[in-house]
């Protein structure tokens, strides 16, 4: 179905569906964020990358993304736990691209521990990066989107924005908050051509997840396939990982004209996990 949706928003009269648009994608130097940034770039949008990593590797990524898609791609190392850094990133993006049309709030961190032993500093950090950063970035771009009559805000939440799991209290709380924030933005932007939606992935195949699988297999002395089946995909009825390409395709659709009436939605991409 996603392929059909994307094809409908594909090149028309030689013009890419997001040509002339510009986006900030947080946490986009790897994983889901990178997959979304790549999809937006292929659709013609200029992209501001953000995240951590080796500077040389990031520059290679930035330049190849620009060259392969014939678009402007920038990088900003803004610390998403810092409001001032976020505001400066928005200023740099607006100066470079002329405006910011699309905001993808993807940056996030995780910590797993029982509530009684959950470090307060970890709670604060997760709230700052997973939730407050989205508020600061949206606040800095929202009014201008409304004035222009177009804006697309996508918050990458999680299946944990819809349901809970033990030992992930801060992450679950932040992602539930992100879904609620998504709905509030949608209501405020509805009359001005600004949409706001949350993507709620289950487990997605990324280098980080692959590394976690190997670590668990080694530390627990069990087969890698058993870790995938009995731990990671236990709650996903499809028994397969979602892909970053799926997240990217959905994001491109949500940013296009055919998704103008889709707003305030929390969209599971979780292989049926939250259908239980």
Secondary structure by P-SEA (a helix, b strand, c coil): caaaaaaaacccccccccccbbbbbccccccaaaaaaaaaaaabbbbbbbbbccaaaaaaaaaaaaaaccbbbbbbbcccccaaaaaaaaaaaaaacccccbbbcccccccccccccccaaaaaaaaacccaaaaaaaaacaaaaaaaccbbbbbbcccccccccccaaaaaaaaaaaaaaaaaaaaaaccccbbbbbbbbcccccaaaaaaaaaaaaaacccaaaaaaccccccccccccccaaaaaaaaaaaaccccccccccccccccccccc
